[in-house]
Amino acid sequence: MHNIYIRKVEVRGGHAQNTVIYTFHNVSQFWTFSPAAFLAQPVYSRDYPPCRYCA
């Protein structure tokens, strides 16, 4: 679990700096999915999901 920070650039004292405007606490790499359900999905690749517009 990690914190995700939403930041914006502000100029303070003549220098640009990142300022945190919101924090999402304890975000999983699997977002809202259970790890088992997420890992059961096929791996995203060039062939998956299939391109329906490719010849």
N, CA, C and O atoms as a Tripos MOL2 file, in Angstrom:
@<TRIPOS>MOLECULE
protein
  220   219    55     0     0
PROTEIN
NO_CHARGES

@<TRIPOS>ATOM
      1 N           0.8370   -1.1730    0.0000 N.3       1 MET1
      2 CA          0.0000    0.0000    0.0000 C.3       1 MET1
      3 C           0.8910    1.2490    0.0000 C.2       1 MET1
      4 O           1.8970    1.3280    0.7050 O.2       1 MET1
      5 N           0.4860    2.1930   -0.8010 N.am      2 HIS2
      6 CA          1.2530    3.4290   -0.9430 C.3       2 HIS2
      7 C           0.3030    4.6150   -0.9310 C.2       2 HIS2
      8 O          -0.8860    4.4820   -1.2200 O.2       2 HIS2
      9 N           0.8430    5.7690   -0.5940 N.am      3 ASN3
     10 CA          0.0850    7.0080   -0.7130 C.3       3 ASN3
     11 C           0.3200    7.5830   -2.1030 C.2       3 ASN3
     12 O           1.4380    7.5440   -2.6160 O.2       3 ASN3
     13 N          -0.7340    8.1170   -2.7090 N.am      4 ILE4
     14 CA         -0.6440    8.7800   -4.0060 C.3       4 ILE4
     15 C          -0.9190   10.2570   -3.7760 C.2       4 ILE4
     16 O          -1.9090   10.6220   -3.1410 O.2       4 ILE4
     17 N          -0.0370   11.1070   -4.2960 N.am      5 TYR5
     18 CA         -0.1380   12.5380   -4.0720 C.3       5 TYR5
     19 C          -0.5260   13.2630   -5.3540 C.2       5 TYR5
     20 O           0.0730   13.0360   -6.4050 O.2       5 TYR5
     21 N          -1.5200   14.1280   -5.2710 N.am      6 ILE6
     22 CA         -1.8840   15.0100   -6.3730 C.3       6 ILE6
     23 C          -1.2020   16.3460   -6.0700 C.2       6 ILE6
     24 O          -1.4090   16.9430   -5.0130 O.2       6 ILE6
     25 N          -0.3850   16.7950   -7.0210 N.am      7 ARG7
     26 CA          0.4090   18.0020   -6.7900 C.3       7 ARG7
     27 C           0.1920   19.0150   -7.8950 C.2       7 ARG7
     28 O          -0.2320   18.6840   -9.0020 O.2       7 ARG7
     29 N           0.4930   20.2500   -7.5640 N.am      8 LYS8
     30 CA          0.5020   21.3160   -8.5710 C.3       8 LYS8
     31 C           1.7690   22.1280   -8.3770 C.2       8 LYS8
     32 O           2.3410   22.1670   -7.2880 O.2       8 LYS8
     33 N           2.1940   22.7740   -9.4470 N.am      9 VAL9
     34 CA          3.4080   23.5870   -9.3950 C.3       9 VAL9
     35 C           3.0190   25.0050   -9.0320 C.2       9 VAL9
     36 O           2.1430   25.6040   -9.6560 O.2       9 VAL9
     37 N           3.6740   25.5310   -8.0250 N.am     10 GLU10
     38 CA          3.4690   26.9210   -7.5930 C.3      10 GLU10
     39 C           4.8130   27.6270   -7.5720 C.2      10 GLU10
     40 O           5.8510   27.0030   -7.3490 O.2      10 GLU10
     41 N           4.7870   28.9120   -7.8000 N.am     11 VAL11
     42 CA          6.0030   29.7110   -7.7030 C.3      11 VAL11
     43 C           5.9860   30.4100   -6.3570 C.2      11 VAL11
     44 O           5.0860   31.1960   -6.0600 O.2      11 VAL11
     45 N           6.9810   30.1180   -5.5550 N.am     12 ARG12
     46 CA          7.1180   30.7430   -4.2300 C.3      12 ARG12
     47 C           8.5500   31.2210   -4.0700 C.2      12 ARG12
     48 O           9.5010   30.4660   -4.2750 O.2      12 ARG12
     49 N           8.6830   32.4540   -3.7080 N.am     13 GLY13
     50 CA         10.0190   33.0180   -3.5200 C.3      13 GLY13
     51 C          10.8380   33.0230   -4.8030 C.2      13 GLY13
     52 O          12.0660   32.9480   -4.7630 O.2      13 GLY13
     53 N          10.1530   33.1120   -5.9440 N.am     14 GLY14
     54 CA         10.8650   33.1450   -7.2160 C.3      14 GLY14
     55 C          11.2640   31.7830   -7.7460 C.2      14 GLY14
     56 O          11.9130   31.6950   -8.7890 O.2      14 GLY14
     57 N          10.8880   30.7090   -7.0450 N.am     15 HIS15
     58 CA         11.2340   29.3540   -7.4670 C.3      15 HIS15
     59 C           9.9750   28.5120   -7.6030 C.2      15 HIS15
     60 O           9.0320   28.6520   -6.8240 O.2      15 HIS15
     61 N           9.9720   27.6370   -8.6020 N.am     16 ALA16
     62 CA          8.8460   26.7140   -8.7810 C.3      16 ALA16
     63 C           8.9960   25.5490   -7.8080 C.2      16 ALA16
     64 O          10.0930   25.0260   -7.6100 O.2      16 ALA16
     65 N           7.8890   25.1570   -7.2130 N.am     17 GLN17
     66 CA          7.9230   24.0080   -6.3150 C.3      17 GLN17
     67 C           6.6160   23.2350   -6.4460 C.2      17 GLN17
     68 O           5.5830   23.8010   -6.8050 O.2      17 GLN17
     69 N           6.6690   21.9320   -6.1510 N.am     18 ASN18
     70 CA          5.4750   21.1010   -6.1380 C.3      18 ASN18
     71 C           4.7890   21.2480   -4.7890 C.2      18 ASN18
     72 O           5.4370   21.1700   -3.7450 O.2      18 ASN18
     73 N           3.4820   21.4600   -4.8120 N.am     19 THR19
     74 CA          2.6880   21.5660   -3.5980 C.3      19 THR19
     75 C           1.6140   20.4920   -3.6270 C.2      19 THR19
     76 O           0.8730   20.3780   -4.6040 O.2      19 THR19
     77 N           1.5240   19.7000   -2.5580 N.am     20 VAL20
     78 CA          0.5260   18.6480   -2.4750 C.3      20 VAL20
     79 C          -0.8350   19.2820   -2.2460 C.2      20 VAL20
     80 O          -1.0080   20.0760   -1.3220 O.2      20 VAL20
     81 N          -1.8150   18.9270   -3.0990 N.am     21 ILE21
     82 CA         -3.1610   19.4660   -2.9260 C.3      21 ILE21
     83 C          -4.1360   18.3970   -2.4420 C.2      21 ILE21
     84 O          -5.1910   18.7240   -1.8980 O.2      21 ILE21
     85 N          -3.7860   17.0940   -2.6390 N.am     22 TYR22
     86 CA         -4.6320   16.0200   -2.1240 C.3      22 TYR22
     87 C          -3.8090   14.7520   -2.0190 C.2      22 TYR22
     88 O          -2.9130   14.5200   -2.8300 O.2      22 TYR22
     89 N          -4.1080   13.9260   -1.0190 N.am     23 THR23
     90 CA         -3.4250   12.6530   -0.8210 C.3      23 THR23
     91 C          -4.4420   11.5300   -0.7520 C.2      23 THR23
     92 O          -5.3910   11.5810    0.0300 O.2      23 THR23
     93 N          -4.2330   10.5050   -1.5860 N.am     24 PHE24
     94 CA         -5.0040    9.2690   -1.4850 C.3      24 PHE24
     95 C          -4.1900    8.3220   -0.6190 C.2      24 PHE24
     96 O          -3.0800    7.9410   -0.9920 O.2      24 PHE24
     97 N          -4.7220    7.9430    0.5210 N.am     25 HIS25
     98 CA         -3.9860    7.1100    1.4640 C.3      25 HIS25
     99 C          -4.1760    5.6290    1.1720 C.2      25 HIS25
    100 O          -5.2600    5.1940    0.7850 O.2      25 HIS25
    101 N          -3.1100    4.8590    1.3630 N.am     26 ASN26
    102 CA         -3.1180    3.3900    1.2830 C.3      26 ASN26
    103 C          -3.7640    2.8590    0.0000 C.2      26 ASN26
    104 O          -4.7300    2.0980    0.0570 O.2      26 ASN26
    105 N          -3.2320    3.2590   -1.1440 N.am     27 VAL27
    106 CA         -3.7300    2.7910   -2.4350 C.3      27 VAL27
    107 C          -2.9780    1.5190   -2.8080 C.2      27 VAL27
    108 O          -1.7490    1.4690   -2.7650 O.2      27 VAL27
    109 N          -3.7450    0.4900   -3.1780 N.am     28 SER28
    110 CA         -3.1520   -0.7840   -3.5810 C.3      28 SER28
    111 C          -2.7880   -0.7370   -5.0560 C.2      28 SER28
    112 O          -3.4130   -0.0070   -5.8260 O.2      28 SER28
    113 N          -1.7880   -1.5040   -5.4540 N.am     29 GLN29
    114 CA         -1.4440   -1.5850   -6.8740 C.3      29 GLN29
    115 C          -2.5490   -2.2590   -7.6720 C.2      29 GLN29
    116 O          -2.5760   -2.1650   -8.8990 O.2      29 GLN29
    117 N          -3.4600   -2.9380   -6.9830 N.am     30 PHE30
    118 CA         -4.5670   -3.6130   -7.6340 C.3      30 PHE30
    119 C          -5.8380   -2.7540   -7.6290 C.2      30 PHE30
    120 O          -6.8940   -3.2070   -8.0730 O.2      30 PHE30
    121 N          -5.7410   -1.5330   -7.1370 N.am     31 TRP31
    122 CA         -6.8200   -0.5520   -7.0020 C.3      31 TRP31
    123 C          -7.9700   -1.1570   -6.2100 C.2      31 TRP31
    124 O          -7.7840   -1.4460   -5.0280 O.2      31 TRP31
    125 N          -9.1440   -1.3650   -6.7910 N.am     32 THR32
    126 CA        -10.2730   -1.8830   -6.0200 C.3      32 THR32
    127 C         -10.4660   -3.3870   -6.2010 C.2      32 THR32
    128 O         -11.3800   -3.9640   -5.6120 O.2      32 THR32
    129 N          -9.6110   -4.0360   -7.0150 N.am     33 PHE33
    130 CA         -9.7260   -5.4700   -7.2470 C.3      33 PHE33
    131 C          -9.0090   -6.2460   -6.1550 C.2      33 PHE33
    132 O          -8.0590   -5.7440   -5.5540 O.2      33 PHE33
    133 N          -9.4620   -7.4670   -5.8960 N.am     34 SER34
    134 CA         -8.6930   -8.3240   -5.0000 C.3      34 SER34
    135 C          -7.4490   -8.7720   -5.7630 C.2      34 SER34
    136 O          -7.5120   -8.9100   -6.9850 O.2      34 SER34
    137 N          -6.3320   -9.0000   -5.0960 N.am     35 PRO35
    138 CA         -5.1230   -9.4180   -5.8160 C.3      35 PRO35
    139 C          -5.3320  -10.6980   -6.6240 C.2      35 PRO35
    140 O          -4.8240  -10.8040   -7.7400 O.2      35 PRO35
    141 N          -6.0630  -11.6650   -6.0860 N.am     36 ALA36
    142 CA         -6.2870  -12.9200   -6.8060 C.3      36 ALA36
    143 C          -7.0890  -12.6850   -8.0900 C.2      36 ALA36
    144 O          -6.7610  -13.2570   -9.1300 O.2      36 ALA36
    145 N          -8.1300  -11.8560   -8.0310 N.am     37 ALA37
    146 CA         -8.9460  -11.5800   -9.2150 C.3      37 ALA37
    147 C          -8.1450  -10.8080  -10.2540 C.2      37 ALA37
    148 O          -8.2650  -11.0740  -11.4500 O.2      37 ALA37
    149 N          -7.3380   -9.8660   -9.8170 N.am     38 PHE38
    150 CA         -6.5300   -9.0780  -10.7440 C.3      38 PHE38
    151 C          -5.5030   -9.9410  -11.4540 C.2      38 PHE38
    152 O          -5.3440   -9.8460  -12.6710 O.2      38 PHE38
    153 N          -4.8100  -10.7780  -10.7050 N.am     39 LEU39
    154 CA         -3.7570  -11.6150  -11.2780 C.3      39 LEU39
    155 C          -4.3110  -12.7380  -12.1500 C.2      39 LEU39
    156 O          -3.5690  -13.3160  -12.9450 O.2      39 LEU39
    157 N          -5.5930  -13.0580  -12.0200 N.am     40 ALA40
    158 CA         -6.2150  -14.0810  -12.8540 C.3      40 ALA40
    159 C          -6.4980  -13.5690  -14.2640 C.2      40 ALA40
    160 O          -6.7470  -14.3660  -15.1690 O.2      40 ALA40
    161 N          -6.4650  -12.2540  -14.4630 N.am     41 GLN41
    162 CA         -6.7130  -11.6630  -15.7750 C.3      41 GLN41
    163 C          -5.4970  -11.8700  -16.6790 C.2      41 GLN41
    164 O          -4.3740  -11.9790  -16.1870 O.2      41 GLN41
    165 N          -5.7150  -11.9260  -18.0180 N.am     42 PRO42
    166 CA         -4.5670  -12.0430  -18.9270 C.3      42 PRO42
    167 C          -3.6750  -10.8060  -18.8260 C.2      42 PRO42
    168 O          -4.1380   -9.7100  -18.5110 O.2      42 PRO42
    169 N          -2.4100  -11.0050  -19.0950 N.am     43 VAL43
    170 CA         -1.4470   -9.9160  -19.0550 C.3      43 VAL43
    171 C          -1.6780   -9.0180  -20.2680 C.2      43 VAL43
    172 O          -1.8250   -9.5070  -21.3880 O.2      43 VAL43
    173 N          -1.7110   -7.7120  -20.0450 N.am     44 TYR44
    174 CA         -1.8680   -6.7640  -21.1580 C.3      44 TYR44
    175 C          -0.6370   -6.8610  -22.0400 C.2      44 TYR44
    176 O           0.4910   -6.8010  -21.5500 O.2      44 TYR44
    177 N          -0.8490   -7.0070  -23.3220 N.am     45 SER45
    178 CA          0.2650   -7.1150  -24.2610 C.3      45 SER45
    179 C          -0.1550   -6.5400  -25.6050 C.2      45 SER45
    180 O          -1.2410   -5.9790  -25.7520 O.2      45 SER45
    181 N           0.7220   -6.6920  -26.5690 N.am     46 ARG46
    182 CA          0.4320   -6.2100  -27.9180 C.3      46 ARG46
    183 C          -0.7370   -6.9910  -28.5300 C.2      46 ARG46
    184 O          -1.4730   -6.4670  -29.3650 O.2      46 ARG46
    185 N          -0.8960   -8.2390  -28.1080 N.am     47 ASP47
    186 CA         -1.9470   -9.0960  -28.6540 C.3      47 ASP47
    187 C          -3.2260   -9.1240  -27.8210 C.2      47 ASP47
    188 O          -4.2590   -9.5930  -28.2970 O.2      47 ASP47
    189 N          -3.1710   -8.6350  -26.6000 N.am     48 TYR48
    190 CA         -4.3610   -8.6230  -25.7430 C.3      48 TYR48
    191 C          -4.5110   -7.2430  -25.1460 C.2      48 TYR48
    192 O          -3.5280   -6.7190  -24.6210 O.2      48 TYR48
    193 N          -5.6430   -6.6340  -25.1900 N.am     49 PRO49
    194 CA         -6.8650   -7.0920  -25.8360 C.3      49 PRO49
    195 C          -6.7040   -7.0560  -27.3450 C.2      49 PRO49
    196 O          -5.9390   -6.2470  -27.8690 O.2      49 PRO49
    197 N          -7.4290   -7.9390  -28.0580 N.am     50 PRO50
    198 CA         -7.2840   -7.9900  -29.5080 C.3      50 PRO50
    199 C          -7.7700   -6.7040  -30.1880 C.2      50 PRO50
    200 O          -8.7390   -6.0830  -29.7530 O.2      50 PRO50
    201 N          -7.0910   -6.3330  -31.2350 N.am     51 CYS51
    202 CA         -7.4510   -5.1300  -32.0010 C.3      51 CYS51
    203 C          -8.5240   -5.5120  -33.0150 C.2      51 CYS51
    204 O          -8.2670   -6.3110  -33.9160 O.2      51 CYS51
    205 N          -9.7120   -4.9560  -32.8800 N.am     52 ARG52
    206 CA        -10.7770   -5.3040  -33.8200 C.3      52 ARG52
    207 C         -10.6790   -4.4980  -35.1120 C.2      52 ARG52
    208 O         -11.3950   -4.7980  -36.0680 O.2      52 ARG52
    209 N          -9.8290   -3.5020  -35.1690 N.am     53 TYR53
    210 CA         -9.6930   -2.6810  -36.3710 C.3      53 TYR53
    211 C          -8.4290   -3.0090  -37.1690 C.2      53 TYR53
    212 O          -8.2080   -2.4370  -38.2370 O.2      53 TYR53
    213 N          -7.6040   -3.9220  -36.6630 N.am     54 CYS54
    214 CA         -6.3600   -4.2830  -37.3530 C.3      54 CYS54
    215 C          -6.6550   -5.3470  -38.4090 C.2      54 CYS54
    216 O          -7.5320   -6.1910  -38.2300 O.2      54 CYS54
    217 N          -5.9160   -5.2920  -39.4970 N.am     55 ALA55
    218 CA         -6.1280   -6.2650  -40.5920 C.3      55 ALA55
    219 C          -5.5320   -7.6060  -40.2730 C.2      55 ALA55
    220 O          -5.6220   -8.5300  -41.0810 O.2      55 ALA55
@<TRIPOS>BOND
     1     1     2 1
     2     2     3 1
     3     3     4 2
     4     3     5 am
     5     5     6 1
     6     6     7 1
     7     7     8 2
     8     7     9 am
     9     9    10 1
    10    10    11 1
    11    11    12 2
    12    11    13 am
    13    13    14 1
    14    14    15 1
    15    15    16 2
    16    15    17 am
    17    17    18 1
    18    18    19 1
    19    19    20 2
    20    19    21 am
    21    21    22 1
    22    22    23 1
    23    23    24 2
    24    23    25 am
    25    25    26 1
    26    26    27 1
    27    27    28 2
    28    27    29 am
    29    29    30 1
    30    30    31 1
    31    31    32 2
    32    31    33 am
    33    33    34 1
    34    34    35 1
    35    35    36 2
    36    35    37 am
    37    37    38 1
    38    38    39 1
    39    39    40 2
    40    39    41 am
    41    41    42 1
    42    42    43 1
    43    43    44 2
    44    43    45 am
    45    45    46 1
    46    46    47 1
    47    47    48 2
    48    47    49 am
    49    49    50 1
    50    50    51 1
    51    51    52 2
    52    51    53 am
    53    53    54 1
    54    54    55 1
    55    55    56 2
    56    55    57 am
    57    57    58 1
    58    58    59 1
    59    59    60 2
    60    59    61 am
    61    61    62 1
    62    62    63 1
    63    63    64 2
    64    63    65 am
    65    65    66 1
    66    66    67 1
    67    67    68 2
    68    67    69 am
    69    69    70 1
    70    70    71 1
    71    71    72 2
    72    71    73 am
    73    73    74 1
    74    74    75 1
    75    75    76 2
    76    75    77 am
    77    77    78 1
    78    78    79 1
    79    79    80 2
    80    79    81 am
    81    81    82 1
    82    82    83 1
    83    83    84 2
    84    83    85 am
    85    85    86 1
    86    86    87 1
    87    87    88 2
    88    87    89 am
    89    89    90 1
    90    90    91 1
    91    91    92 2
    92    91    93 am
    93    93    94 1
    94    94    95 1
    95    95    96 2
    96    95    97 am
    97    97    98 1
    98    98    99 1
    99    99   100 2
   100    99   101 am
   101   101   102 1
   102   102   103 1
   103   103   104 2
   104   103   105 am
   105   105   106 1
   106   106   107 1
   107   107   108 2
   108   107   109 am
   109   109   110 1
   110   110   111 1
   111   111   112 2
   112   111   113 am
   113   113   114 1
   114   114   115 1
   115   115   116 2
   116   115   117 am
   117   117   118 1
   118   118   119 1
   119   119   120 2
   120   119   121 am
   121   121   122 1
   122   122   123 1
   123   123   124 2
   124   123   125 am
   125   125   126 1
   126   126   127 1
   127   127   128 2
   128   127   129 am
   129   129   130 1
   130   130   131 1
   131   131   132 2
   132   131   133 am
   133   133   134 1
   134   134   135 1
   135   135   136 2
   136   135   137 am
   137   137   138 1
   138   138   139 1
   139   139   140 2
   140   139   141 am
   141   141   142 1
   142   142   143 1
   143   143   144 2
   144   143   145 am
   145   145   146 1
   146   146   147 1
   147   147   148 2
   148   147   149 am
   149   149   150 1
   150   150   151 1
   151   151   152 2
   152   151   153 am
   153   153   154 1
   154   154   155 1
   155   155   156 2
   156   155   157 am
   157   157   158 1
   158   158   159 1
   159   159   160 2
   160   159   161 am
   161   161   162 1
   162   162   163 1
   163   163   164 2
   164   163   165 am
   165   165   166 1
   166   166   167 1
   167   167   168 2
   168   167   169 am
   169   169   170 1
   170   170   171 1
   171   171   172 2
   172   171   173 am
   173   173   174 1
   174   174   175 1
   175   175   176 2
   176   175   177 am
   177   177   178 1
   178   178   179 1
   179   179   180 2
   180   179   181 am
   181   181   182 1
   182   182   183 1
   183   183   184 2
   184   183   185 am
   185   185   186 1
   186   186   187 1
   187   187   188 2
   188   187   189 am
   189   189   190 1
   190   190   191 1
   191   191   192 2
   192   191   193 am
   193   193   194 1
   194   194   195 1
   195   195   196 2
   196   195   197 am
   197   197   198 1
   198   198   199 1
   199   199   200 2
   200   199   201 am
   201   201   202 1
   202   202   203 1
   203   203   204 2
   204   203   205 am
   205   205   206 1
   206   206   207 1
   207   207   208 2
   208   207   209 am
   209   209   210 1
   210   210   211 1
   211   211   212 2
   212   211   213 am
   213   213   214 1
   214   214   215 1
   215   215   216 2
   216   215   217 am
   217   217   218 1
   218   218   219 1
   219   219   220 2
@<TRIPOS>SUBSTRUCTURE
     1 MET1         2 RESIDUE 1 A MET
     2 HIS2         6 RESIDUE 1 A HIS
     3 ASN3        10 RESIDUE 1 A ASN
     4 ILE4        14 RESIDUE 1 A ILE
     5 TYR5        18 RESIDUE 1 A TYR
     6 ILE6        22 RESIDUE 1 A ILE
     7 ARG7        26 RESIDUE 1 A ARG
     8 LYS8        30 RESIDUE 1 A LYS
     9 VAL9        34 RESIDUE 1 A VAL
    10 GLU10       38 RESIDUE 1 A GLU
    11 VAL11       42 RESIDUE 1 A VAL
    12 ARG12       46 RESIDUE 1 A ARG
    13 GLY13       50 RESIDUE 1 A GLY
    14 GLY14       54 RESIDUE 1 A GLY
    15 HIS15       58 RESIDUE 1 A HIS
    16 ALA16       62 RESIDUE 1 A ALA
    17 GLN17       66 RESIDUE 1 A GLN
    18 ASN18       70 RESIDUE 1 A ASN
    19 THR19       74 RESIDUE 1 A THR
    20 VAL20       78 RESIDUE 1 A VAL
    21 ILE21       82 RESIDUE 1 A ILE
    22 TYR22       86 RESIDUE 1 A TYR
    23 THR23       90 RESIDUE 1 A THR
    24 PHE24       94 RESIDUE 1 A PHE
    25 HIS25       98 RESIDUE 1 A HIS
    26 ASN26      102 RESIDUE 1 A ASN
    27 VAL27      106 RESIDUE 1 A VAL
    28 SER28      110 RESIDUE 1 A SER
    29 GLN29      114 RESIDUE 1 A GLN
    30 PHE30      118 RESIDUE 1 A PHE
    31 TRP31      122 RESIDUE 1 A TRP
    32 THR32      126 RESIDUE 1 A THR
    33 PHE33      130 RESIDUE 1 A PHE
    34 SER34      134 RESIDUE 1 A SER
    35 PRO35      138 RESIDUE 1 A PRO
    36 ALA36      142 RESIDUE 1 A ALA
    37 ALA37      146 RESIDUE 1 A ALA
    38 PHE38      150 RESIDUE 1 A PHE
    39 LEU39      154 RESIDUE 1 A LEU
    40 ALA40      158 RESIDUE 1 A ALA
    41 GLN41      162 RESIDUE 1 A GLN
    42 PRO42      166 RESIDUE 1 A PRO
    43 VAL43      170 RESIDUE 1 A VAL
    44 TYR44      174 RESIDUE 1 A TYR
    45 SER45      178 RESIDUE 1 A SER
    46 ARG46      182 RESIDUE 1 A ARG
    47 ASP47      186 RESIDUE 1 A ASP
    48 TYR48      190 RESIDUE 1 A TYR
    49 PRO49      194 RESIDUE 1 A PRO
    50 PRO50      198 RESIDUE 1 A PRO
    51 CYS51      202 RESIDUE 1 A CYS
    52 ARG52      206 RESIDUE 1 A ARG
    53 TYR53      210 RESIDUE 1 A TYR
    54 CYS54      214 RESIDUE 1 A CYS
    55 ALA55      218 RESIDUE 1 A ALA
